[in-house]
């Protein structure tokens, strides 16, 4: 399993007179392991896209296409590669239509499987848990961050385990579900 998380903050010196202070750069670098970069209209697109492409191992080649309206940007790039604990059969991978958040449709391959899986539902989300092989699970149900409260991941995991509307199979809450997951590079911005 491979997980790489990268942070960066960018400022376009052609759009603002603001600069990063030495103290800000030190805090961003030390506490957030962030790259702090200054670019201009001429090199912004190339520099930012190159950084994102590098940090995502080529999975996201472009995140910005022009510098016209860009004066500052925060970027979190996450690269994850892992093997499913309960693998999807490649013979069941089939093309289908994926609906993007903006309503546009994209044709892509979907992994398919029917099985019992941990499941939860909230007012705004339906959540399933699909574990990976060789994972190191550093979160526990009792972990909270005193400064920020319970993290979203832990809150969802607790909800999955204690959901009274799902069927109890074994030690956790599960639902029998046909899964259709797109083989798709997820891009959020």
Secondary structure, DSSP 8 states (H G I E B T S, - for coil): -EEEEEEEEEEETTT-S----HHHHHHHHHHH-EEEEEE-TTTHHHHHHHHHHHHTTTS---S-S--TT-SEEEEEEEEEE--BSS---GGG-EEEEEE-TTS-EEEEEEEEEEEEEEEEE-SS-EEEE--BTT------TT--BTTTBS-HHHHHHHHHHH-TTSEEETTEEEEEEEEEEE-------
